[in-house]
Amino acid sequence: MIYVGKVKPSILNEPINQPIIEYFKNYQPLEIQVPDDKDKQSELKTTVLNGFISGDMKALIRNNNNLVSRDCLILDLDDVVVSEVELIEIIQQKFNKFQYVLYPSVSHRIKGVRYRLIVPLDNSVNKSDYKLLIHYANKKLLEGVLGQVDDSNYTWSQIMLLPVITQHTSIEDIIINDTEKQLPTINLLEGAKVWSNQLKPKEQKFIRPAYFKSGGSRYRNTTTNLFESLVLGCEEGNRNNRLAQITGGLLARAVDVEFAYKLVLVANEHFNDPLPIEEVNNTFESICKKELSN
């Protein structure tokens, strides 16, 4: 099913029972003029343009609880580190045997090379499997193509904007690879799990100090709050910021970089949904460069 709606409000239209490739073959993109003002660009993306989710929902209110499954990998290719021509060639080489749709995003050529890639799966996937496949596709299948991956890519109920024609793009920029094959979900998941397990840091065992008395309140300060933030956890959407705050706090207190990194790994493991190790590394390295540069 294809669910169409806007970013705000998060109410979706009645679903369209149509294969995603057929939907895009018949889709007529809206022609718009993207404004230079950033606030107007944001308003355009959130309240004017339509986006979509492909899968199965139990209600037409877009949130993580209502989304049951997805049947397409949808990748927001924002931080592209190759040229536009190279990107298109790489996608064609890697996915030529399978169905896919590749089209410029609204900010394409305004903020650099920005595309959206949709790859139908031959079986639907649940939340955890979808996040693993997105991570695998971004970091392994498209290795060398993307720099920093936007954390919103991993949001389960993230809506993706449909193609539009802007002053910088044309209808010819929308590429539809219509073959009989869809990406084999089971094989892809097996490869993603093997790859993911190879990336996992060695598990660290911790004591359970519940039998100790609570610390004295007269000693509470910002350092106390920092220590506690290591195990407080964090919801989706703020995980990178939390790790950045922890990293900065540790480095500001002259904690050895190696020890600081180990503590950041501990903090990430206490999140409700831990970030992939590459995301942790990128955030940690970014703060180190900022805090420790001469």
Backbone as JSON, one array per atom type, in Angstrom:
{
  "sequence": "MIYVGKVKPSILNEPINQPIIEYFKNYQPLEIQVPDDKDKQSELKTTVLNGFISGDMKALIRNNNNLVSRDCLILDLDDVVVSEVELIEIIQQKFNKFQYVLYPSVSHRIKGVRYRLIVPLDNSVNKSDYKLLIHYANKKLLEGVLGQVDDSNYTWSQIMLLPVITQHTSIEDIIINDTEKQLPTINLLEGAKVWSNQLKPKEQKFIRPAYFKSGGSRYRNTTTNLFESLVLGCEEGNRNNRLAQITGGLLARAVDVEFAYKLVLVANEHFNDPLPIEEVNNTFESICKKELSN",
  "N": [[0.84, -1.19, 0.0], [0.41, 2.29, -0.68], [0.86, 5.21, 1.02], [-0.06, 8.52, 1.08], [0.74, 11.83, 2.02], [1.32, 14.83, 3.98], [4.22, 16.25, 5.64], [3.5, 17.76, 7.86], [0.17, 18.38, 8.69], [0.38, 15.13, 10.34], [-1.36, 13.38, 9.0], [-2.54, 10.89, 6.9], [-3.58, 10.14, 3.52], [-6.22, 8.0, 2.19], [-5.08, 4.7, 1.54], [-3.25, 3.7, -1.43], [-3.6, 1.0, -3.48], [-1.29, -0.27, -5.15], [1.51, -1.3, -7.08], [4.7, 0.08, -6.29], [6.44, 0.88, -8.35], [4.73, 1.1, -10.56], [3.12, 3.14, -9.61], [4.91, 5.34, -9.61], [5.52, 5.47, -12.3], [3.19, 6.47, -13.36], [2.94, 8.82, -12.07], [2.56, 12.34, -11.81], [4.72, 14.86, -11.53], [4.74, 17.75, -9.41], [5.25, 21.09, -10.46], [7.43, 23.49, -9.27], [8.77, 26.52, -7.8], [11.59, 26.77, -6.04], [12.11, 28.59, -3.13], [14.63, 31.03, -2.11], [14.85, 31.7, 0.53], [15.45, 30.17, 3.64], [13.58, 29.55, 5.65], [11.19, 29.62, 4.23], [11.68, 27.57, 2.48], [11.67, 25.41, 4.26], [9.01, 25.52, 5.13], [7.73, 24.94, 2.72], [8.51, 22.25, 2.34], [7.4, 20.98, 4.55], [4.64, 21.6, 4.83], [3.42, 21.96, 2.36], [4.26, 20.3, 0.13], [3.73, 16.92, -0.99], [4.4, 13.75, 0.55], [5.36, 10.27, 0.96], [4.66, 6.96, 2.25], [5.47, 3.59, 1.93], [4.01, 0.54, 2.47], [2.52, -1.06, 5.23], [-0.02, 0.14, 7.28], [-1.75, 0.54, 10.38], [-3.42, 2.54, 11.01], [-4.37, 5.84, 9.86], [-2.82, 7.85, 10.86], [0.29, 9.15, 10.99], [2.79, 7.65, 12.66], [5.29, 5.99, 14.7], [4.12, 3.82, 16.0], [1.83, 3.16, 14.54], [2.74, 2.3, 12.09], [3.17, -0.71, 10.53], [4.68, -2.36, 8.78], [7.21, -2.16, 6.2], [7.72, -2.03, 2.64], [9.63, -1.21, 0.9], [12.97, -0.07, 0.43], [13.92, 3.12, 1.32], [15.99, 5.64, 0.63], [17.49, 8.56, 1.7], [19.56, 10.47, 0.01], [21.62, 12.62, 0.9], [24.16, 13.79, 1.83], [26.08, 13.54, -0.43], [29.1, 12.45, -1.75], [30.19, 12.21, -4.21], [30.11, 13.07, -7.73], [27.12, 14.15, -9.49], [26.72, 12.72, -11.88], [28.37, 10.51, -11.4], [27.07, 9.4, -9.19], [24.58, 8.54, -10.28], [25.53, 6.65, -12.11], [26.71, 4.78, -10.37], [24.51, 3.87, -8.88], [23.06, 2.67, -10.95], [24.84, 0.61, -11.66], [24.94, -0.95, -9.32], [22.27, -1.65, -8.76], [21.07, -2.46, -11.08], [19.81, -4.86, -11.9], [17.51, -4.87, -10.49], [14.3, -3.49, -9.54], [14.0, 0.02, -9.24], [13.67, 3.45, -8.17], [14.98, 6.59, -8.82], [15.44, 9.87, -7.95], [15.82, 13.49, -8.01], [15.97, 15.37, -4.95], [14.09, 18.02, -3.31], [15.94, 19.96, -2.6], [18.0, 19.63, -4.33], [20.91, 20.58, -6.06], [20.69, 23.05, -4.95], [21.64, 22.72, -2.4], [23.77, 21.15, -3.08], [24.53, 17.86, -4.41], [21.7, 16.02, -4.23], [19.65, 13.35, -3.78], [16.93, 10.92, -3.99], [16.46, 7.56, -3.29], [14.58, 4.75, -4.14], [13.95, 1.45, -3.49], [12.2, -1.32, -4.19], [11.24, -4.11, -2.12], [11.14, -7.72, -2.08], [9.77, -8.87, -0.05], [7.92, -7.79, 2.8], [9.18, -5.9, 5.63], [9.87, -5.68, 9.18], [10.21, -3.19, 11.83], [12.83, -3.3, 13.12], [14.33, -4.84, 11.3], [14.12, -3.26, 9.04], [15.53, -0.93, 9.77], [18.07, -2.0, 10.06], [18.58, -2.79, 7.4], [18.52, -0.31, 6.09], [20.72, 0.91, 7.26], [22.72, -0.83, 6.41], [22.55, -0.53, 3.64], [23.19, 2.21, 3.33], [25.79, 2.37, 4.41], [27.3, 0.17, 3.53], [26.45, -0.95, 0.95], [26.39, 1.44, -0.45], [28.89, 2.41, -0.02], [31.44, 4.83, 0.07], [29.98, 6.6, -1.39], [28.3, 8.18, 0.13], [28.65, 10.64, 2.75], [28.2, 11.81, 5.83], [25.38, 10.32, 7.27], [22.02, 11.23, 7.46], [20.3, 11.22, 10.52], [17.57, 10.95, 10.49], [16.97, 9.14, 8.53], [16.72, 6.7, 9.73], [14.42, 6.76, 11.16], [11.47, 5.15, 11.85], [8.83, 5.74, 10.93], [9.3, 7.7, 9.05], [8.43, 10.04, 6.59], [8.81, 10.38, 3.09], [9.48, 12.87, 0.69], [7.71, 13.24, -2.37], [8.7, 13.23, -5.91], [9.46, 16.41, -7.41], [9.37, 19.03, -9.88], [11.72, 21.44, -10.25], [13.28, 24.73, -10.52], [15.78, 23.84, -10.96], [15.75, 21.26, -11.85], [14.46, 18.63, -14.03], [11.87, 16.7, -15.72], [13.19, 14.63, -16.88], [15.14, 13.94, -15.11], [14.15, 12.13, -13.35], [14.5, 8.84, -12.71], [13.44, 5.66, -13.58], [13.77, 2.36, -13.03], [12.53, -0.26, -14.45], [12.2, -3.4, -13.97], [11.7, -7.0, -13.75], [12.55, -8.06, -11.38], [12.68, -7.77, -7.82], [14.39, -6.47, -4.95], [15.92, -9.04, -3.14], [14.7, -9.82, -0.1], [15.27, -11.64, 2.09], [17.86, -12.68, 1.53], [19.27, -10.27, 1.5], [18.94, -9.41, 4.13], [20.33, -11.4, 5.52], [22.97, -10.96, 4.68], [23.27, -8.36, 5.69], [23.09, -8.77, 8.46], [25.33, -10.36, 9.02], [27.36, -8.57, 8.31], [26.79, -6.47, 10.11], [27.25, -7.69, 12.6], [29.98, -8.02, 12.51], [30.83, -5.47, 12.95], [30.23, -4.82, 15.52], [31.29, -3.68, 18.73], [33.29, -5.33, 21.23], [31.49, -6.92, 23.82], [30.97, -5.41, 26.99], [31.1, -6.16, 30.38], [29.3, -5.2, 33.26], [29.14, -4.34, 36.75], [26.39, -4.75, 39.03], [25.23, -2.27, 40.8], [23.07, -1.88, 42.57], [22.71, -2.32, 45.27], [24.11, -0.43, 46.67], [24.06, 2.58, 48.61], [22.31, 5.64, 47.8], [24.04, 8.39, 46.3], [25.41, 11.24, 48.08], [23.44, 14.14, 48.24], [24.5, 16.67, 48.56], [26.75, 16.85, 47.04], [26.02, 17.1, 44.43], [26.39, 18.24, 41.09], [27.29, 19.7, 37.9], [28.99, 17.77, 36.92], [28.09, 15.47, 38.17], [25.59, 15.23, 36.89], [26.5, 14.73, 34.32], [27.78, 12.22, 34.63], [25.54, 10.63, 35.28], [24.08, 10.84, 32.94], [25.24, 9.03, 31.3], [23.96, 6.62, 31.56], [21.28, 7.07, 31.39], [19.82, 6.81, 29.1], [18.11, 7.51, 25.94], [15.68, 8.9, 23.73], [14.63, 8.28, 20.28], [15.75, 10.59, 17.78], [17.16, 12.44, 19.26], [19.55, 11.35, 19.81], [22.15, 11.65, 18.65], [22.75, 14.26, 19.46], [22.78, 13.91, 22.25], [24.98, 12.18, 22.59], [26.95, 13.86, 21.62], [26.92, 15.88, 23.56], [27.72, 14.44, 25.83], [30.28, 13.58, 25.04], [31.58, 16.07, 24.69], [31.4, 17.01, 27.31], [32.97, 15.18, 28.74], [35.52, 15.47, 27.54], [36.01, 18.12, 28.13], [36.53, 17.93, 30.77], [39.01, 16.9, 30.84], [39.21, 14.16, 30.43], [40.81, 11.22, 29.33], [41.08, 10.61, 25.84], [40.69, 8.01, 24.81], [39.45, 6.71, 26.96], [37.21, 8.31, 27.15], [35.89, 7.69, 24.77], [35.19, 5.01, 25.25], [33.35, 5.38, 27.3], [31.38, 6.78, 25.94], [30.48, 4.78, 24.23], [29.28, 3.15, 26.12], [27.17, 4.83, 26.94], [25.7, 4.95, 24.56], [24.82, 2.29, 24.32], [22.88, 2.26, 26.24], [20.77, 3.61, 25.17], [17.35, 3.6, 24.05], [17.13, 2.74, 21.46], [19.95, 1.97, 20.19], [22.45, 3.88, 18.44], [23.93, 3.16, 15.23], [27.32, 1.94, 15.05], [28.97, 3.4, 13.33], [27.73, 5.89, 13.25], [28.03, 6.7, 15.87], [30.82, 6.88, 15.96], [31.3, 8.92, 14.06], [30.06, 11.14, 15.28], [31.53, 11.29, 17.68], [34.16, 11.75, 16.72], [33.79, 14.2, 15.45], [33.24, 15.96, 17.6], [35.59, 15.69, 19.03], [37.45, 16.86, 17.27], [36.55, 19.45, 17.39], [36.78, 20.14, 20.13], [39.42, 19.55, 20.83], [41.13, 20.75, 19.07], [43.9, 22.83, 18.22]],
  "CA": [[0.0, 0.0, 0.0], [1.13, 3.56, -0.72], [0.17, 6.22, 1.81], [0.41, 9.85, 0.69], [0.35, 12.9, 2.94], [2.33, 15.86, 4.19], [4.98, 16.1, 6.87], [2.61, 18.32, 8.87], [-0.04, 17.44, 9.81], [0.8, 13.75, 10.06], [-2.55, 12.61, 8.61], [-2.33, 10.33, 5.57], [-4.77, 9.86, 2.71], [-6.55, 6.58, 2.05], [-3.97, 4.06, 0.83], [-3.35, 3.33, -2.84], [-3.18, -0.38, -3.64], [-0.62, -0.29, -6.44], [2.97, -1.46, -6.96], [5.36, 1.38, -6.21], [6.98, 1.23, -9.67], [3.6, 1.55, -11.38], [2.71, 4.44, -9.08], [5.82, 6.37, -10.07], [5.42, 5.58, -13.76], [1.99, 7.26, -13.66], [2.94, 10.02, -11.21], [2.82, 13.61, -12.47], [5.36, 15.72, -10.53], [4.35, 19.15, -9.31], [6.29, 22.05, -10.86], [7.5, 24.53, -8.25], [9.94, 27.38, -7.72], [12.1, 26.66, -4.67], [12.55, 29.92, -2.69], [15.97, 31.13, -1.54], [14.73, 31.82, 1.98], [15.47, 28.86, 4.28], [12.32, 29.32, 6.36], [10.17, 29.32, 3.23], [11.99, 26.22, 2.0], [11.19, 24.49, 5.28], [7.54, 25.53, 5.07], [7.37, 24.22, 1.5], [8.73, 20.83, 2.52], [6.61, 20.39, 5.64], [3.19, 21.84, 4.8], [2.9, 22.13, 1.0], [4.55, 19.17, -0.75], [3.31, 15.59, -0.54], [5.36, 12.67, 0.71], [4.71, 8.96, 0.94], [5.17, 5.77, 2.94], [5.03, 2.38, 1.24], [4.01, -0.56, 3.43], [1.23, -1.38, 5.84], [-0.3, 0.91, 8.48], [-3.0, 0.15, 11.02], [-4.23, 3.76, 11.12], [-3.88, 6.86, 8.93], [-2.02, 8.85, 11.58], [1.67, 8.7, 10.8], [3.7, 7.57, 13.8], [6.0, 4.7, 14.74], [3.24, 2.75, 16.48], [0.84, 2.8, 13.53], [3.38, 1.67, 10.93], [3.34, -2.14, 10.8], [5.78, -2.9, 7.97], [7.59, -1.43, 4.99], [8.04, -2.94, 1.53], [10.64, -0.57, 0.05], [14.04, 0.71, 1.04], [13.87, 4.5, 0.85], [17.23, 6.24, 1.09], [17.68, 9.98, 1.47], [20.97, 10.63, -0.34], [21.87, 14.04, 1.09], [25.58, 14.13, 1.88], [26.7, 12.78, -1.51], [30.5, 12.88, -1.88], [30.6, 12.03, -5.6], [29.35, 13.95, -8.62], [25.78, 13.68, -9.84], [26.88, 11.71, -12.92], [28.93, 9.33, -10.76], [26.02, 8.82, -8.35], [23.64, 7.85, -11.15], [26.22, 5.48, -12.65], [26.9, 3.81, -9.29], [23.2, 3.27, -8.6], [22.75, 1.79, -12.08], [25.7, -0.57, -11.59], [24.63, -1.77, -8.14], [20.87, -2.07, -8.68], [20.55, -2.57, -12.45], [18.96, -6.04, -12.04], [16.33, -4.76, -9.64], [13.47, -2.3, -9.65], [14.31, 1.15, -8.37], [13.35, 4.81, -8.62], [15.98, 7.55, -8.37], [15.03, 11.2, -8.39], [16.4, 14.58, -7.2], [15.14, 15.91, -3.89], [13.73, 19.43, -3.49], [17.12, 20.81, -2.39], [19.06, 19.24, -5.26], [21.66, 21.66, -6.69], [20.68, 24.22, -4.05], [22.54, 22.32, -1.32], [24.65, 20.13, -3.6], [23.89, 16.7, -5.03], [20.76, 15.42, -3.3], [18.72, 12.45, -4.47], [16.19, 9.96, -3.19], [16.48, 6.24, -3.93], [13.53, 3.84, -3.68], [14.2, 0.11, -3.98], [11.18, -2.26, -3.68], [11.66, -5.4, -1.56], [10.21, -8.79, -2.46], [9.0, -9.19, 1.15], [7.86, -6.69, 3.76], [10.06, -6.04, 6.8], [9.45, -4.97, 10.38], [10.98, -2.01, 12.19], [14.24, -3.56, 13.39], [14.96, -5.29, 10.07], [14.2, -2.12, 8.12], [16.63, -0.06, 10.19], [19.31, -2.69, 9.72], [18.77, -2.73, 5.95], [18.84, 1.07, 5.74], [22.1, 1.12, 7.68], [23.55, -1.65, 5.53], [22.55, 0.1, 2.31], [23.91, 3.49, 3.4], [27.19, 2.25, 4.8], [28.0, -0.89, 2.83], [26.12, -0.97, -0.47], [26.74, 2.75, -1.03], [30.17, 2.83, 0.57], [32.18, 5.75, -0.79], [29.05, 7.49, -2.06], [27.74, 9.1, 1.12], [29.44, 11.01, 3.92], [27.38, 11.69, 7.02], [23.99, 9.91, 6.99], [21.05, 11.91, 8.31], [19.7, 10.32, 11.5], [16.15, 10.76, 10.19], [16.84, 7.96, 7.67], [16.44, 5.52, 10.54], [13.12, 6.92, 11.8], [10.6, 4.11, 11.31], [7.68, 6.3, 10.21], [9.73, 8.86, 8.28], [7.79, 10.22, 5.29], [9.74, 10.9, 2.1], [8.78, 13.71, -0.28], [7.61, 12.77, -3.75], [9.47, 14.08, -6.82], [8.93, 17.66, -7.94], [10.19, 19.68, -10.88], [12.1, 22.77, -9.75], [14.07, 25.52, -11.47], [17.08, 23.19, -11.13], [15.58, 19.87, -12.3], [13.46, 18.41, -15.07], [11.23, 15.39, -15.66], [14.18, 13.63, -17.32], [16.0, 13.58, -13.98], [13.5, 11.05, -12.61], [14.92, 7.58, -13.33], [12.67, 4.5, -13.14], [14.31, 1.1, -13.56], [11.38, -1.17, -14.37], [12.54, -4.78, -14.29], [10.82, -7.94, -13.08], [13.1, -8.45, -10.09], [12.75, -6.89, -6.66], [15.51, -6.8, -4.08], [15.57, -10.22, -2.31], [14.75, -9.38, 1.3], [15.91, -12.61, 2.98], [19.3, -12.68, 1.25], [19.81, -8.98, 1.91], [18.99, -9.38, 5.59], [21.4, -12.28, 5.96], [24.22, -10.23, 4.47], [23.32, -7.21, 6.6], [23.33, -9.24, 9.82], [26.74, -10.77, 9.11], [28.14, -7.33, 8.28], [26.56, -5.72, 11.34], [27.92, -8.39, 13.71], [31.42, -7.77, 12.42], [31.1, -4.1, 13.39], [29.89, -4.62, 16.93], [32.4, -3.74, 19.67], [33.19, -6.42, 22.2], [30.6, -6.61, 24.93], [31.6, -5.13, 28.27], [30.24, -6.54, 31.5], [29.29, -4.21, 34.33], [28.57, -4.79, 38.01], [25.06, -4.22, 39.33], [25.46, -1.6, 42.09], [21.8, -1.45, 43.15], [22.71, -2.46, 46.73], [24.78, 0.71, 47.29], [23.2, 3.71, 48.96], [22.36, 6.75, 46.86], [25.1, 9.36, 46.59], [25.01, 12.4, 48.87], [22.91, 15.21, 47.39], [25.29, 17.9, 48.69], [27.84, 16.84, 46.07], [25.49, 17.14, 43.07], [26.81, 19.35, 40.25], [27.21, 19.36, 36.47], [29.72, 16.52, 36.7], [27.15, 14.42, 38.56], [24.61, 15.09, 35.8], [27.2, 14.11, 33.2], [27.94, 10.81, 34.94], [24.24, 9.97, 35.22], [23.61, 10.82, 31.55], [25.82, 7.88, 30.62], [23.09, 5.45, 31.65], [19.89, 7.49, 31.44], [19.13, 6.47, 27.86], [17.67, 8.63, 25.11], [14.73, 8.5, 22.7], [15.0, 8.58, 18.9], [15.68, 11.99, 17.38], [18.09, 13.28, 20.02], [20.67, 10.52, 20.22], [23.42, 12.26, 18.25], [22.98, 15.42, 20.33], [23.14, 13.44, 23.58], [26.37, 11.69, 22.54], [27.82, 15.03, 21.45], [27.0, 16.55, 24.86], [28.52, 13.6, 26.71], [31.66, 13.65, 24.57], [32.1, 17.39, 25.03], [31.53, 17.11, 28.76], [34.11, 14.36, 29.18], [36.76, 16.08, 27.07], [36.2, 19.38, 28.86], [37.06, 17.57, 32.1], [40.34, 16.32, 30.61], [39.19, 12.69, 30.39], [41.58, 10.68, 28.23], [40.22, 10.4, 24.67], [40.35, 6.59, 24.7], [38.46, 6.41, 27.99], [35.98, 9.03, 26.79], [35.23, 6.91, 23.72], [34.58, 3.83, 25.87], [32.18, 5.84, 28.04], [30.36, 7.11, 24.95], [29.9, 3.5, 23.81], [28.39, 2.74, 27.21], [25.98, 5.66, 26.86], [24.92, 4.54, 23.38], [24.18, 1.01, 24.6], [21.74, 2.47, 27.13], [19.67, 4.23, 24.44], [16.28, 2.67, 23.71], [17.49, 2.2, 20.15], [21.32, 2.46, 20.03], [22.89, 4.3, 17.12], [24.96, 2.31, 14.61], [28.65, 2.3, 15.52], [29.53, 4.45, 12.48], [27.15, 7.17, 13.66], [28.7, 7.04, 17.13], [32.19, 7.29, 15.63], [31.27, 10.22, 13.39], [29.75, 12.17, 16.28], [32.66, 11.39, 18.6], [35.29, 12.38, 16.03], [33.45, 15.6, 15.2], [33.39, 16.73, 18.84], [37.03, 15.68, 19.36], [38.1, 17.87, 16.44], [36.13, 20.77, 17.87], [37.25, 20.41, 21.51], [40.86, 19.32, 21.03], [41.95, 21.44, 18.07], [44.71, 23.92, 18.77]],
  "C": [[0.89, 1.26, 0.0], [0.28, 4.6, 0.0], [0.78, 7.59, 1.51], [-0.1, 10.88, 1.69], [1.47, 13.91, 3.04], [3.09, 15.59, 5.48], [4.14, 16.61, 8.05], [1.33, 18.78, 8.19], [0.26, 16.01, 9.38], [-0.39, 12.84, 9.74], [-2.36, 12.17, 7.17], [-3.65, 10.1, 4.84], [-5.06, 8.35, 2.71], [-5.49, 5.91, 1.19], [-4.29, 3.71, -0.62], [-2.78, 1.93, -3.0], [-2.59, -0.56, -5.05], [0.86, -0.53, -6.22], [3.66, -0.11, -7.07], [5.93, 1.81, -7.56], [5.88, 1.76, -10.58], [3.14, 2.93, -10.93], [3.6, 5.55, -9.63], [5.79, 6.53, -11.59], [4.24, 6.47, -14.17], [1.97, 8.61, -12.93], [3.3, 11.27, -12.03], [3.41, 14.59, -11.44], [4.84, 17.16, -10.58], [5.52, 20.03, -9.74], [6.27, 23.22, -9.9], [8.76, 25.36, -8.44], [10.42, 27.33, -6.27], [12.62, 28.03, -4.23], [13.97, 29.88, -2.13], [15.94, 31.16, -0.02], [14.61, 30.44, 2.63], [14.17, 28.55, 5.01], [11.2, 28.96, 5.39], [10.41, 27.95, 2.61], [11.45, 25.18, 2.96], [9.67, 24.39, 5.27], [7.05, 24.76, 3.85], [7.44, 22.72, 1.7], [7.77, 20.21, 3.53], [5.1, 20.53, 5.46], [2.59, 21.93, 3.4], [3.05, 20.86, 0.16], [4.09, 17.85, -0.13], [4.5, 14.65, -0.42], [4.62, 11.35, 0.75], [5.41, 7.98, 1.87], [4.63, 4.57, 2.19], [5.14, 1.2, 2.2], [2.61, -0.83, 3.94], [1.09, -0.6, 7.14], [-1.64, 0.48, 9.06], [-3.92, 1.34, 11.29], [-3.59, 4.82, 10.23], [-3.24, 8.04, 9.63], [-0.59, 8.35, 11.56], [2.46, 8.8, 12.09], [4.29, 6.17, 13.85], [5.1, 3.55, 15.15], [2.28, 2.27, 15.41], [1.44, 2.13, 12.3], [3.73, 0.22, 11.27], [4.55, -2.7, 10.06], [6.04, -1.98, 6.79], [7.93, -2.44, 3.9], [9.01, -2.32, 0.52], [11.75, -0.01, 0.93], [13.97, 2.1, 0.45], [15.05, 5.24, 1.47], [17.28, 7.71, 0.7], [19.17, 10.22, 1.23], [21.32, 12.12, -0.3], [23.35, 14.4, 1.0], [26.34, 13.28, 0.86], [28.1, 13.33, -1.76], [31.06, 12.6, -3.28], [29.77, 12.97, -6.46], [27.99, 13.34, -8.93], [25.86, 12.56, -10.88], [27.39, 10.4, -12.31], [27.88, 8.62, -9.9], [25.06, 7.99, -9.19], [24.26, 6.57, -11.71], [26.38, 4.38, -11.6], [25.59, 3.1, -8.96], [22.82, 2.29, -9.71], [23.56, 0.5, -12.02], [25.28, -1.51, -10.47], [23.23, -2.35, -8.17], [20.25, -2.34, -10.05], [19.59, -3.75, -12.63], [17.62, -5.9, -11.34], [15.55, -3.47, -9.94], [14.0, -1.19, -8.74], [13.83, 2.45, -9.02], [14.4, 5.73, -8.01], [15.58, 8.92, -8.88], [15.63, 12.28, -7.48], [15.43, 15.0, -6.1], [14.92, 17.41, -4.13], [14.97, 20.32, -3.44], [18.26, 20.5, -3.35], [19.58, 20.46, -6.01], [21.56, 22.97, -5.93], [21.65, 23.96, -2.91], [23.49, 21.21, -1.78], [23.88, 19.01, -4.26], [23.0, 16.01, -4.0], [19.7, 14.63, -4.07], [17.97, 11.6, -3.47], [16.14, 8.65, -3.98], [15.43, 5.34, -3.3], [13.78, 2.48, -4.32], [13.15, -0.84, -3.38], [11.81, -3.56, -3.19], [10.67, -6.48, -1.97], [9.43, -9.33, -1.26], [9.01, -7.99, 2.09], [8.76, -6.97, 4.95], [9.5, -5.24, 7.97], [10.43, -3.85, 10.71], [12.47, -2.3, 12.34], [14.97, -4.0, 12.12], [15.12, -4.14, 9.08], [15.37, -1.21, 8.48], [17.98, -0.69, 9.87], [19.6, -2.59, 8.23], [19.13, -1.32, 5.49], [20.3, 1.36, 6.08], [23.07, 0.38, 6.76], [23.67, -1.01, 4.14], [23.37, 1.38, 2.31], [25.4, 3.3, 3.56], [27.97, 1.2, 4.03], [27.73, -0.86, 1.33], [26.51, 0.33, -1.17], [28.02, 3.3, -0.4], [30.94, 3.7, -0.42], [31.31, 6.74, -1.52], [28.55, 8.58, -1.12], [28.75, 9.42, 2.21], [28.62, 10.74, 5.16], [25.94, 11.34, 6.63], [23.07, 10.6, 7.98], [20.36, 10.9, 9.22], [18.24, 10.03, 11.19], [15.92, 9.58, 9.25], [16.39, 6.73, 8.45], [15.1, 5.63, 11.29], [12.11, 6.02, 11.11], [9.48, 4.71, 10.46], [8.04, 7.55, 9.41], [9.02, 8.89, 6.92], [8.81, 10.83, 4.34], [8.98, 11.68, 1.03], [8.83, 13.1, -1.67], [8.39, 13.69, -4.68], [8.71, 15.34, -7.22], [9.88, 18.17, -9.02], [10.47, 21.1, -10.39], [12.85, 23.52, -10.86], [15.43, 24.87, -11.75], [16.97, 21.77, -11.68], [14.52, 19.79, -13.39], [12.89, 17.0, -14.94], [12.2, 14.3, -16.07], [15.1, 13.18, -16.2], [15.41, 12.45, -13.14], [13.77, 9.74, -13.34], [14.11, 6.43, -12.73], [13.24, 3.26, -13.82], [13.25, 0.01, -13.38], [11.78, -2.55, -14.87], [11.56, -5.7, -13.56], [11.27, -8.24, -11.65], [12.98, -7.34, -9.04], [13.89, -7.36, -5.77], [15.13, -7.95, -3.15], [15.78, -9.93, -0.82], [15.53, -10.35, 2.18], [17.42, -12.62, 2.78], [19.96, -11.39, 1.72], [19.94, -8.9, 3.42], [20.12, -10.26, 6.13], [22.75, -11.59, 5.81], [24.37, -9.08, 5.43], [23.64, -7.64, 8.02], [24.78, -9.68, 10.01], [27.63, -9.53, 9.18], [28.01, -6.56, 9.58], [27.27, -6.36, 12.53], [29.42, -8.17, 13.69], [31.8, -6.39, 12.94], [30.92, -3.89, 14.89], [31.14, -4.64, 17.8], [32.22, -4.88, 20.65], [32.34, -6.0, 23.38], [31.4, -6.39, 26.21], [30.62, -5.47, 29.38], [30.4, -5.52, 32.63], [28.68, -4.82, 35.6], [27.19, -4.18, 38.18], [25.1, -3.59, 40.71], [24.19, -1.18, 42.81], [21.81, -1.5, 44.68], [23.44, -1.31, 47.41], [23.76, 1.79, 47.62], [23.35, 4.81, 47.9], [23.45, 7.72, 47.28], [24.56, 10.55, 47.36], [24.59, 13.56, 47.99], [23.75, 16.47, 47.47], [26.43, 17.97, 47.68], [27.33, 16.93, 44.63], [25.96, 18.4, 42.35], [26.73, 18.91, 38.79], [27.95, 18.06, 36.17], [28.84, 15.33, 37.07], [26.14, 14.15, 37.45], [25.24, 14.4, 34.6], [27.34, 12.61, 33.42], [26.62, 10.06, 34.77], [23.72, 9.87, 33.79], [24.16, 9.64, 30.77], [24.87, 6.69, 30.6], [21.6, 5.81, 31.65], [19.11, 7.1, 30.19], [18.68, 7.71, 27.12], [16.72, 8.12, 24.04], [15.28, 8.83, 21.32], [14.9, 10.08, 18.65], [16.65, 12.87, 18.1], [19.36, 12.53, 20.39], [22.03, 11.11, 19.86], [23.76, 13.45, 19.15], [23.41, 14.97, 21.73], [24.58, 12.95, 23.61], [27.36, 12.84, 22.38], [28.01, 15.75, 22.79], [27.88, 15.76, 25.83], [29.99, 13.68, 26.32], [32.3, 14.98, 24.96], [32.34, 17.55, 26.52], [32.73, 16.35, 29.29], [35.44, 15.01, 28.78], [37.06, 17.38, 27.8], [36.75, 19.14, 30.26], [38.36, 16.8, 32.0], [40.35, 14.8, 30.72], [39.97, 12.24, 29.16], [40.65, 10.3, 27.08], [39.78, 8.94, 24.56], [39.3, 6.2, 25.72], [37.13, 7.09, 27.69], [35.19, 8.25, 25.74], [34.52, 5.69, 24.31], [33.32, 4.22, 26.65], [31.04, 6.21, 27.09], [29.69, 5.84, 24.42], [28.92, 2.98, 24.86], [27.08, 3.51, 27.13], [25.09, 5.22, 25.7], [24.18, 3.23, 23.62], [22.97, 1.15, 25.5], [20.6, 3.22, 26.44], [18.61, 3.17, 24.15], [16.55, 1.99, 22.37], [18.9, 2.71, 19.82], [21.63, 2.85, 18.59], [23.87, 3.29, 16.54], [26.35, 2.83, 14.99], [29.27, 3.39, 14.65], [29.01, 5.82, 12.87], [27.79, 7.65, 14.96], [30.1, 7.58, 16.83], [32.22, 8.67, 14.99], [31.01, 11.35, 14.37], [30.92, 12.39, 17.21], [33.83, 12.12, 17.95], [35.03, 13.86, 15.78], [33.67, 16.46, 16.44], [34.86, 16.78, 19.25], [37.76, 16.76, 18.56], [37.79, 19.27, 16.93], [36.77, 21.12, 19.22], [38.77, 20.35, 21.65], [41.74, 20.0, 20.0], [42.7, 22.59, 18.71], [44.29, 25.26, 18.2]]
}
